[in-house]
Amino acid sequence: MLRLREVREARNLSQADLARLAGVAQCHISDLERGRRKPSFEVLIRLAKSLECSLDDLVDLRTAS
């Protein structure tokens, strides 16, 4: 559902880089990418802004359950 790793890697950012840009902990990014946590709407917005992409780019609704 969350395409965070794919979008992050396409922009040549490490988890630490994205965490710094979005103002979250690197372990939070790791947990999101592994599906261990679900992001809040606020965090999704911060990630999208940091990655300069839309929410649609981050969330694949076709695979959401």
C-alpha positions as CSV (number, residue, x, y, z in Angstrom):
1,M,0.0,0.0,0.0
2,L,2.7,2.5,0.9
3,R,5.3,3.0,-1.8
4,L,7.7,5.0,0.4
5,R,10.8,3.0,-0.3
6,E,10.3,3.0,-4.0
7,V,9.7,6.8,-4.1
8,R,12.6,7.5,-1.7
9,E,15.1,5.4,-3.6
10,A,14.0,7.0,-6.9
11,R,15.0,10.3,-5.4
12,N,18.4,8.9,-4.2
13,L,17.7,9.5,-0.6
14,S,18.6,7.3,2.4
15,Q,16.2,6.7,5.2
16,A,18.3,9.0,7.3
17,D,18.0,11.8,4.7
18,L,14.3,11.4,4.4
19,A,13.9,11.3,8.2
20,R,15.8,14.5,8.6
21,L,13.8,16.3,5.8
22,A,10.4,15.1,7.2
23,G,11.3,15.6,10.9
24,V,10.7,12.0,12.0
25,A,13.1,9.4,13.3
26,Q,14.9,7.1,10.9
27,C,13.5,4.1,12.7
28,H,10.0,5.4,11.9
29,I,10.9,5.5,8.2
30,S,12.2,1.9,8.5
31,D,9.1,0.7,10.3
32,L,6.8,2.4,7.6
33,E,8.8,0.8,4.8
34,R,8.6,-2.6,6.4
35,G,4.9,-2.3,7.0
36,R,5.3,-2.5,10.8
37,R,3.6,0.9,11.3
38,K,0.9,2.8,9.5
39,P,1.6,6.5,9.0
40,S,-0.7,9.2,10.3
41,F,-2.1,11.6,7.8
42,E,0.2,14.3,9.2
43,V,3.3,12.2,8.6
44,L,2.1,11.2,5.1
45,I,1.8,14.9,4.2
46,R,5.3,15.6,5.6
47,L,6.7,12.7,3.7
48,A,5.1,13.8,0.4
49,K,6.4,17.3,0.9
50,S,9.9,16.1,1.7
51,L,9.9,13.8,-1.4
52,E,8.3,16.5,-3.6
53,C,5.5,14.1,-4.6
54,S,1.7,13.8,-4.2
55,L,0.0,11.6,-1.7
56,D,-1.2,9.5,-4.7
57,D,2.5,8.8,-5.5
58,L,3.0,7.5,-1.9
59,V,-0.1,5.5,-1.5
60,D,-1.2,2.8,-3.9
61,L,-5.0,2.5,-3.2
62,R,-5.3,-0.5,-5.6
63,T,-3.5,-2.7,-3.0
64,A,-5.2,-1.3,0.1
65,S,-7.4,-3.6,2.0
